[in-house]
Amino acid sequence: MDLKEEIRKLIELQELDSRIHSLLHNKDEEIPSKLEELKNNFNEKKSLLSSFEEKVKQLQLRRKDKELDLSAKEENVKKAQSQLYQLKTNKEYQAKLVEISSLKADVSLIEEDIINLLDELEKAEKELNDAKKKLEEDEKKFKEEESRLKEETKQLEIQINNLKDKRKIIADSIDNNILSTYERLLKTRNGIAIASVENENCSACHMRVTAQTINEIKMYKDLVFCEMCVRILYIKEDFS
C-alpha cells in the first residue's frame, strides 16, 4: 500500500467533505433561518394591517353610536316642541323652552363629534388603503424572495448530491482501515480529520509540530497524528 497515495486521496476527500459540510449548513440552517425571518417580518406587516382595519372598524362603530344618539336627541327635541302647545302656564312654557335649548345644545355637540369622527375615519381609511397597497408590494417581494430561497435550496441539494457521488468514488478507493480512522476523526473533530503542517504548525489547531514528528510524516510509513488535536497530519509541500 502506498501510504502517500492514500493520504492524497484523504486530502481530496477532506476537500469534498468540507464543501459538503458548508453546503449542508447553508441548506439546513442558513436558508431555513432566512425563510423564518422572512415569514416573521411579513406576518408583522400583516398584523400592522390588521391594526389599521381594527381602527377603522372601531371608528365606524363609534360613528354609528353617535348617529343613533343624534337621532334619539332630535326625536326628543321634536317631542318637547310638540309639548309646548299643551302647556297651560308660562312657567311650564319657559321650563320646556330651557329643556328644548338643552336638547338642541346636546344635538350640536353630537353633530360636532360626528364631524370629527368622520374626519378621523377618513384619515384612518386612507391609512388602511395605503397599508393594503404597501402590503401587496411586500407580499410580492416576500413571495419572490421565498421562491428564490427555495430554488437555492434545490440547487444546493443538486450540488451536495454531486459531491457525495464524487466522494463515494474516492472513499471506495481508500484502504478500509485508513478510511475508518478518517471517518471517525471527521465526526469527532468538527468535520476536519486531516490537516497540513505549515510553517511547522498544525493548520487545524495551530500548535507547533516537532521536528521528529515532521520527519515521521515525511517517511509516509504510518499515519501520524497531531499530538494536540489528534488529526492526521501531512506536509503541504509534499502534495503541491
Rosetta silent file (secondary structure, phi, psi, omega in degrees, C-alpha in Angstrom):
SEQUENCE: MDLKEEIRKLIELQELDSRIHSLLHNKDEEIPSKLEELKNNFNEKKSLLSSFEEKVKQLQLRRKDKELDLSAKEENVKKAQSQLYQLKTNKEYQAKLVEISSLKADVSLIEEDIINLLDELEKAEKELNDAKKKLEEDEKKFKEEESRLKEETKQLEIQINNLKDKRKIIADSIDNNILSTYERLLKTRNGIAIASVENENCSACHMRVTAQTINEIKMYKDLVFCEMCVRILYIKEDFS
SCORE:     score description
SCORE:     0.000 S_00000001
   1 L     0.000  129.169  177.471    0.000    0.000    0.000 S_00000001
   2 L   -87.827   99.745 -175.910    1.317    3.405   -0.982 S_00000001
   3 H   -61.036  -37.483 -178.885    0.506    5.467    2.137 S_00000001
   4 H   -62.411  -39.347  178.401    1.351    8.738    0.443 S_00000001
   5 H   -67.433  -36.531  177.761   -1.190    7.992   -2.275 S_00000001
   6 H   -64.244  -41.333  178.811   -3.767    7.105    0.386 S_00000001
   7 H   -66.113  -36.517  176.697   -3.146   10.438    2.097 S_00000001
   8 H   -59.327  -41.323  178.127   -3.533   12.205   -1.243 S_00000001
   9 H   -66.447  -38.659  177.971   -6.967   10.621   -1.518 S_00000001
  10 H   -62.538  -37.836  178.537   -7.754   11.665    2.058 S_00000001
  11 H   -62.861  -43.668  177.871   -6.860   15.256    1.175 S_00000001
  12 H   -63.651  -41.981 -179.455   -9.285   15.134   -1.769 S_00000001
  13 H   -63.962  -41.140  178.654  -11.900   13.535    0.445 S_00000001
  14 H   -62.744  -40.305  178.099  -11.440   16.230    3.101 S_00000001
  15 H   -61.872  -41.812  178.305  -11.889   18.964    0.490 S_00000001
  16 H   -66.896  -44.218 -179.294  -15.142   17.346   -0.641 S_00000001
  17 H   -62.984  -37.724  178.436  -16.346   16.824    2.936 S_00000001
  18 H   -65.276  -40.929  178.175  -15.622   20.446    3.802 S_00000001
  19 H   -67.300  -43.030  178.478  -17.600   21.627    0.794 S_00000001
  20 H   -62.016  -43.694  179.642  -20.456   19.238    1.581 S_00000001
  21 H   -60.409  -43.089 -179.826  -20.478   20.394    5.211 S_00000001
  22 H   -64.899  -43.932 -179.164  -20.595   24.034    4.135 S_00000001
  23 H   -67.630  -39.003  178.036  -23.394   23.434    1.632 S_00000001
  24 H   -64.595  -39.288  177.837  -25.392   21.386    4.159 S_00000001
  25 H   -61.650  -42.107  179.043  -25.021   24.156    6.723 S_00000001
  26 H   -65.151  -45.670 -176.707  -26.339   26.634    4.185 S_00000001
  27 H   -70.118  -43.429 -171.601  -29.229   24.376    3.137 S_00000001
  28 H   -92.684  -17.571 -176.349  -30.275   23.101    6.565 S_00000001
  29 H  -123.953  -55.467 -174.613  -29.555   26.121    8.770 S_00000001
  30 H   -66.544  -49.908 -178.303  -28.900   29.400    6.986 S_00000001
  31 H   -65.745  -46.344  175.551  -31.686   29.240    4.383 S_00000001
  32 H   -58.224  -36.435  178.054  -34.361   27.954    6.844 S_00000001
  33 H   -65.327  -42.022  177.972  -33.311   30.748    9.211 S_00000001
  34 H   -64.793  -40.637  178.989  -33.676   33.317    6.428 S_00000001
  35 H   -63.977  -41.672  179.248  -37.075   31.886    5.473 S_00000001
  36 H   -63.770  -43.827  178.444  -38.246   32.036    9.085 S_00000001
  37 H   -64.036  -40.014  179.731  -37.091   35.634    9.419 S_00000001
  38 H   -61.937  -45.132 -179.839  -38.751   36.482    6.102 S_00000001
  39 H   -66.326  -42.100  179.923  -42.063   34.972    7.235 S_00000001
  40 H   -62.328  -43.022  178.916  -41.919   36.672   10.624 S_00000001
  41 H   -62.446  -42.004 -179.528  -41.280   40.078    9.029 S_00000001
  42 H   -68.348  -39.410  178.445  -44.172   39.599    6.620 S_00000001
  43 H   -64.391  -34.525  176.339  -46.501   38.430    9.396 S_00000001
  44 H   -63.365  -39.852  179.052  -45.617   41.555   11.391 S_00000001
  45 H   -68.283  -35.982  175.935  -46.653   43.672    8.415 S_00000001
  46 H   -65.663  -38.155  178.424  -49.909   41.716    8.147 S_00000001
  47 H   -64.904  -37.092  178.169  -50.517   42.346   11.837 S_00000001
  48 H   -63.365  -40.820  177.167  -49.963   46.054   11.263 S_00000001
  49 H   -61.857  -40.881  179.378  -52.633   45.994    8.547 S_00000001
  50 H   -61.158  -35.341  179.033  -54.986   44.268   10.987 S_00000001
  51 H   -67.608  -36.976  176.143  -54.464   47.090   13.460 S_00000001
  52 H   -65.490  -41.907  179.498  -55.458   49.621   10.771 S_00000001
  53 H   -63.591  -41.352  179.366  -58.554   47.542    9.965 S_00000001
  54 H   -65.233  -37.882  179.040  -59.494   47.361   13.647 S_00000001
  55 H   -63.265  -44.704  178.400  -59.075   51.120   13.987 S_00000001
  56 H   -62.950  -42.597 -179.939  -61.431   51.761   11.058 S_00000001
  57 H   -60.258  -46.245 -179.679  -63.922   49.267   12.465 S_00000001
  58 H   -64.211  -39.042  178.392  -63.947   50.937   15.889 S_00000001
  59 H   -66.084  -38.616  178.048  -64.386   54.395   14.360 S_00000001
  60 H   -64.796  -39.375  178.131  -67.317   53.145   12.261 S_00000001
  61 H   -66.108  -41.665  177.898  -68.928   51.697   15.382 S_00000001
  62 H   -63.159  -41.100  178.843  -68.421   54.974   17.257 S_00000001
  63 H   -63.387  -42.679  179.579  -69.941   56.919   14.347 S_00000001
  64 H   -61.684  -43.420  178.586  -72.941   54.576   14.300 S_00000001
  65 H   -62.341  -42.791  179.844  -73.433   55.008   18.052 S_00000001
  66 H   -64.815  -38.325  179.847  -73.192   58.792   17.725 S_00000001
  67 H   -67.299  -36.006  175.794  -75.698   58.799   14.866 S_00000001
  68 H   -66.507  -41.330  177.121  -78.108   56.769   16.998 S_00000001
  69 H   -61.964  -42.337 -179.591  -77.600   59.238   19.858 S_00000001
  70 H   -61.907  -45.320 -179.826  -78.211   62.123   17.459 S_00000001
  71 H   -60.942  -41.273 -179.986  -81.379   60.534   16.155 S_00000001
  72 H   -65.853  -43.538 -179.982  -82.638   59.993   19.712 S_00000001
  73 H   -64.757  -41.764  179.068  -81.811   63.583   20.742 S_00000001
  74 H   -63.843  -36.865  177.962  -83.520   65.025   17.639 S_00000001
  75 H   -66.430  -37.622  178.056  -86.585   62.939   18.389 S_00000001
  76 H   -66.514  -36.179  177.673  -86.575   64.292   21.946 S_00000001
  77 H   -62.942  -45.944  179.994  -86.398   67.860   20.565 S_00000001
  78 H   -62.660  -41.169 -179.497  -89.423   67.211   18.341 S_00000001
  79 H   -64.601  -43.798 -179.510  -91.294   65.649   21.208 S_00000001
  80 H   -66.190  -38.836  179.424  -90.509   68.561   23.530 S_00000001
  81 H   -65.238  -38.591 -179.940  -91.507   71.114   20.869 S_00000001
  82 H   -68.166  -23.432 -179.413  -94.825   69.354   20.319 S_00000001
  83 H   -79.773  -16.074 -178.445  -95.482   69.559   24.065 S_00000001
  84 H   -56.337  -39.345 -173.800  -95.153   73.380   24.082 S_00000001
  85 H   -78.392   -6.674  179.863  -98.701   73.817   22.826 S_00000001
  86 H   -98.285   -6.484 -176.513 -100.109   71.636   25.554 S_00000001
  87 L   -81.377  145.882 -174.346  -98.698   73.695   28.440 S_00000001
  88 L  -104.892  -25.349 -177.378 -101.045   75.937   30.378 S_00000001
  89 L  -114.145  155.434  178.770  -98.762   78.167   32.424 S_00000001
  90 H   -63.745  -35.445 -179.704  -95.966   80.496   31.436 S_00000001
  91 H   -63.375  -44.103  177.749  -93.689   78.834   33.968 S_00000001
  92 H   -64.547  -38.473 -179.267  -94.185   75.448   32.384 S_00000001
  93 H   -63.971  -45.287  179.950  -93.692   77.003   28.975 S_00000001
  94 H   -65.702  -37.955  178.926  -90.372   78.616   29.969 S_00000001
  95 H   -64.418  -38.131  179.559  -89.156   75.388   31.586 S_00000001
  96 H   -69.125  -36.380  177.534  -89.915   73.487   28.398 S_00000001
  97 H   -62.715  -40.915  177.612  -88.006   76.073   26.345 S_00000001
  98 H   -62.067  -41.711  179.798  -84.984   75.585   28.613 S_00000001
  99 H   -62.538  -44.015  179.716  -85.305   71.822   28.123 S_00000001
 100 H   -63.146  -41.500  179.596  -85.507   72.248   24.341 S_00000001
 101 H   -62.482  -40.549  178.989  -82.498   74.540   24.360 S_00000001
 102 H   -65.632  -41.891  179.042  -80.508   71.984   26.352 S_00000001
 103 H   -64.510  -40.627  178.711  -81.521   69.203   23.972 S_00000001
 104 H   -65.777  -35.168  177.081  -80.513   71.311   20.954 S_00000001
 105 H   -64.593  -41.219  176.693  -77.136   72.004   22.599 S_00000001
 106 H   -62.206  -40.155  178.654  -76.684   68.253   23.023 S_00000001
 107 H   -60.505  -45.492 -179.616  -77.586   67.799   19.347 S_00000001
 108 H   -61.443  -42.293  179.078  -74.972   70.365   18.330 S_00000001
 109 H   -63.418  -42.589  179.684  -72.289   68.637   20.425 S_00000001
 110 H   -65.978  -41.683  178.371  -73.142   65.245   18.936 S_00000001
 111 H   -60.727  -39.585  177.678  -73.104   66.689   15.403 S_00000001
 112 H   -65.286  -41.627  177.439  -69.665   68.152   16.106 S_00000001
 113 H   -61.231  -41.422 -179.448  -68.495   64.787   17.430 S_00000001
 114 H   -64.011  -43.008  178.552  -69.789   63.084   14.269 S_00000001
 115 H   -60.200  -45.556  178.887  -67.971   65.593   12.040 S_00000001
 116 H   -63.268  -39.736  178.477  -64.740   64.985   13.965 S_00000001
 117 H   -64.992  -39.151  178.511  -65.287   61.239   13.755 S_00000001
 118 H   -63.369  -41.202  176.763  -65.856   61.448   10.006 S_00000001
 119 H   -62.988  -44.136 -179.772  -62.587   63.346    9.594 S_00000001
 120 H   -65.597  -39.280 -179.770  -60.812   60.783   11.767 S_00000001
 121 H   -67.192  -41.057  178.415  -62.450   57.920    9.874 S_00000001
 122 H   -60.461  -42.769  178.486  -61.464   59.393    6.504 S_00000001
 123 H   -64.910  -42.939 -179.014  -57.861   59.627    7.672 S_00000001
 124 H   -66.109  -38.486  178.776  -57.936   56.082    9.064 S_00000001
 125 H   -67.049  -35.674  176.587  -59.428   54.689    5.850 S_00000001
 126 H   -66.068  -43.008  177.576  -56.685   56.393    3.833 S_00000001
 127 H   -60.789  -39.925  179.605  -54.062   54.878    6.148 S_00000001
 128 H   -64.747  -46.388  179.299  -55.734   51.487    5.695 S_00000001
 129 H   -62.362  -41.748  177.837  -55.777   51.751    1.894 S_00000001
 130 H   -63.346  -40.327 -179.994  -52.141   52.851    1.859 S_00000001
 131 H   -66.206  -36.975  178.377  -51.257   49.953    4.153 S_00000001
 132 H   -64.973  -43.426  178.425  -53.090   47.499    1.864 S_00000001
 133 H   -63.500  -42.346  179.540  -51.164   48.726   -1.180 S_00000001
 134 H   -64.489  -40.119 -179.403  -47.904   48.521    0.756 S_00000001
 135 H   -66.513  -36.002  176.804  -48.740   45.012    1.940 S_00000001
 136 H   -60.730  -42.796  177.715  -49.454   43.920   -1.642 S_00000001
 137 H   -65.529  -43.473 -179.571  -45.984   45.134   -2.620 S_00000001
 138 H   -64.742  -37.984  179.718  -44.441   43.474    0.440 S_00000001
 139 H   -66.020  -38.980  177.143  -46.272   40.227   -0.285 S_00000001
 140 H   -62.509  -45.700  178.481  -44.958   40.219   -3.847 S_00000001
 141 H   -64.195  -40.458  179.344  -41.400   40.759   -2.595 S_00000001
 142 H   -59.766  -47.604 -178.259  -41.915   38.119    0.100 S_00000001
 143 H   -66.493  -37.632  178.201  -43.074   35.505   -2.410 S_00000001
 144 H   -64.076  -45.412 -179.630  -40.253   36.342   -4.812 S_00000001
 145 H   -68.612  -39.376  177.623  -37.639   36.017   -2.058 S_00000001
 146 H   -61.662  -44.142  178.525  -39.278   32.872   -0.694 S_00000001
 147 H   -63.269  -40.466 -179.819  -39.255   31.354   -4.180 S_00000001
 148 H   -63.946  -43.347 -179.275  -35.619   32.354   -4.672 S_00000001
 149 H   -67.287  -37.138  178.123  -34.556   30.737   -1.398 S_00000001
 150 H   -68.061  -38.174  176.889  -36.464   27.540   -2.191 S_00000001
 151 H   -66.748  -39.435  177.140  -34.835   27.396   -5.606 S_00000001
 152 H   -61.449  -38.397  177.045  -31.457   27.982   -3.967 S_00000001
 153 H   -61.629  -43.644  178.995  -32.196   25.016   -1.674 S_00000001
 154 H   -61.713  -42.933  179.853  -32.900   22.805   -4.700 S_00000001
 155 H   -65.460  -37.609  177.618  -29.651   23.866   -6.347 S_00000001
 156 H   -64.484  -40.191  178.645  -27.749   23.176   -3.138 S_00000001
 157 H   -61.427  -39.935  178.146  -29.281   19.696   -2.964 S_00000001
 158 H   -63.793  -46.498  179.506  -28.083   19.021   -6.523 S_00000001
 159 H   -61.472  -43.933 -179.130  -24.574   20.227   -5.681 S_00000001
 160 H   -62.245  -44.446  179.658  -24.490   18.172   -2.479 S_00000001
 161 H   -63.644  -39.837  177.824  -25.616   15.008   -4.276 S_00000001
 162 H   -63.047  -43.097  179.334  -22.994   15.519   -6.991 S_00000001
 163 H   -66.774  -36.397  178.708  -20.278   15.970   -4.379 S_00000001
 164 H   -66.278  -36.011  176.538  -21.472   12.899   -2.489 S_00000001
 165 H   -63.305  -44.620  177.833  -21.221   10.862   -5.691 S_00000001
 166 H   -63.919  -40.396 -179.862  -17.632   12.047   -6.164 S_00000001
 167 H   -60.321  -43.949 -177.905  -16.928   11.370   -2.508 S_00000001
 168 H   -60.862  -40.479 -179.940  -18.142    7.772   -2.781 S_00000001
 169 H   -61.242  -45.595  179.957  -15.827    7.086   -5.696 S_00000001
 170 H   -68.699  -45.465 -177.855  -12.798    8.356   -3.758 S_00000001
 171 H   -59.956  -39.022 -179.176  -13.856    6.743   -0.463 S_00000001
 172 H   -66.041  -20.559 -177.562  -14.313    3.350   -2.143 S_00000001
 173 L   -93.054   -3.987 -177.292  -10.708    3.506   -3.382 S_00000001
 174 L   -93.224  144.465  176.487   -9.176    4.168    0.079 S_00000001
 175 L   -52.499  135.926 -174.269   -7.896    1.418    2.367 S_00000001
 176 H   -59.354  -42.825 -179.010  -10.672    0.402    4.768 S_00000001
 177 H   -65.753  -42.523  179.200   -8.631    0.868    7.953 S_00000001
 178 H   -66.505  -42.802  179.403   -7.413    4.292    6.894 S_00000001
 179 H   -62.880  -40.427  179.539  -10.907    5.310    5.789 S_00000001
 180 H   -61.799  -42.468  177.857  -12.348    4.117    9.088 S_00000001
 181 H   -63.962  -43.088  179.335   -9.845    6.238   11.022 S_00000001
 182 H   -61.075  -47.418 -177.660  -10.614    9.239    8.813 S_00000001
 183 H   -62.215  -40.296  179.467  -14.387    8.833    9.219 S_00000001
 184 H   -63.355  -44.541  179.070  -14.091    8.581   12.998 S_00000001
 185 H   -67.249  -33.984  179.674  -11.995   11.746   13.193 S_00000001
 186 H   -59.604  -38.089 -178.836  -14.353   13.523   10.807 S_00000001
 187 H   -77.242  -35.791 -173.209  -17.190   13.010   13.313 S_00000001
 188 H   -95.116  -10.258 -176.096  -15.216   13.831   16.446 S_00000001
 189 L  -119.335   41.162  172.921  -13.081   16.705   15.124 S_00000001
 190 L    54.285   40.703  174.370  -15.747   19.125   13.856 S_00000001
 191 L    80.919    5.912  177.950  -15.583   17.942   10.251 S_00000001
 192 L  -124.472  108.697 -176.526  -11.792   18.183    9.893 S_00000001
 193 L  -102.213  -24.020 -176.845   -9.972   14.829   10.033 S_00000001
 194 E  -132.344  137.355 -176.102   -6.740   15.626    8.234 S_00000001
 195 E  -136.308  148.921  179.368   -4.603   18.772    8.468 S_00000001
 196 E   -87.416  157.759  173.095   -1.453   20.026    6.803 S_00000001
 197 E  -100.096  118.495 -179.072    1.724   21.097    8.553 S_00000001
 198 E  -128.242  127.315 -177.132    2.564   24.658    7.551 S_00000001
 199 L    51.703   40.082  176.723    5.490   26.583    8.996 S_00000001
 200 L    65.301   21.724  177.046    5.912   23.730   11.470 S_00000001
 201 E  -124.884  147.077  173.072    2.384   24.236   12.825 S_00000001
 202 E   -70.765  126.175 -176.769   -0.760   22.108   12.551 S_00000001
 203 L   -69.663  -15.587 -178.951   -3.113   24.053   10.280 S_00000001
 204 L   -88.025  -51.928 -176.695   -6.139   22.877   12.282 S_00000001
 205 L  -104.782   -7.962  175.179   -5.197   23.593   15.907 S_00000001
 206 L    67.985   17.052  176.249   -2.154   25.836   15.156 S_00000001
 207 L   -86.194  150.054 -176.646    0.021   24.016   17.656 S_00000001
 208 E   -69.183  139.740  177.761    3.716   23.549   16.881 S_00000001
 209 L  -105.379  130.396 -176.047    4.754   20.204   15.385 S_00000001
 210 L   -69.581  158.959  178.910    8.134   18.849   16.490 S_00000001
 211 H   -61.942  -37.249  178.977   10.950   18.160   14.032 S_00000001
 212 H   -62.327  -43.188  179.482   10.808   14.473   14.931 S_00000001
 213 H   -64.394  -40.657  179.028    7.095   14.329   14.085 S_00000001
 214 H   -61.928  -41.270  177.930    7.722   16.082   10.765 S_00000001
 215 H   -63.551  -38.783  178.691   10.398   13.506    9.919 S_00000001
 216 H   -65.179  -38.587  178.858    7.976   10.688   10.768 S_00000001
 217 H   -63.107  -45.268 -175.069    5.362   12.244    8.493 S_00000001
 218 H   -64.969  -21.300  178.069    7.814   12.536    5.603 S_00000001
 219 H   -72.882  -28.921  179.103    8.591    8.837    5.802 S_00000001
 220 L    50.352   47.731  175.044    4.920    8.040    4.982 S_00000001
 221 L   -99.865  -39.616  177.885    5.112    4.606    6.548 S_00000001
 222 L  -135.527  157.734  174.801    2.323    5.062    9.095 S_00000001
 223 L   -63.660  137.025  178.452   -0.351    7.671    9.730 S_00000001
 224 L  -116.377  135.753 -174.299    0.983   10.404   12.013 S_00000001
 225 E  -114.662  148.310  175.199   -1.366   12.342   14.272 S_00000001
 226 L   -64.520  131.690 -178.499   -1.154   15.803   15.813 S_00000001
 227 L   -66.336  -23.580 -177.680   -0.262   15.433   19.473 S_00000001
 228 L   -91.232  -53.646 -173.803   -2.748   18.196   20.386 S_00000001
 229 L  -104.761   -3.446  174.417   -5.857   17.689   18.211 S_00000001
 230 L    64.703   21.277  176.103   -5.202   14.079   17.102 S_00000001
 231 L   -84.835  155.601  176.360   -5.863   14.831   13.436 S_00000001
 232 E   -67.208  135.152 -178.182   -3.968   13.058   10.644 S_00000001
 233 E  -109.850  148.485  171.484   -1.005   15.185    9.554 S_00000001
 234 E  -147.019  159.457  178.525    0.688   15.655    6.181 S_00000001
 235 E   -90.198  119.897 -173.960    3.296   18.034    4.784 S_00000001
 236 H   -56.718  -42.556 -176.800    1.604   20.511    2.459 S_00000001
 237 H   -63.240  -24.401 -178.574    4.647   20.885    0.190 S_00000001
 238 H   -73.980  -12.453 -176.793    4.682   17.131   -0.466 S_00000001
 239 H  -126.204   17.381 -178.623    1.309   17.341   -2.198 S_00000001
 240 L   -88.583    0.000    0.000    1.500   20.655   -4.010 S_00000001
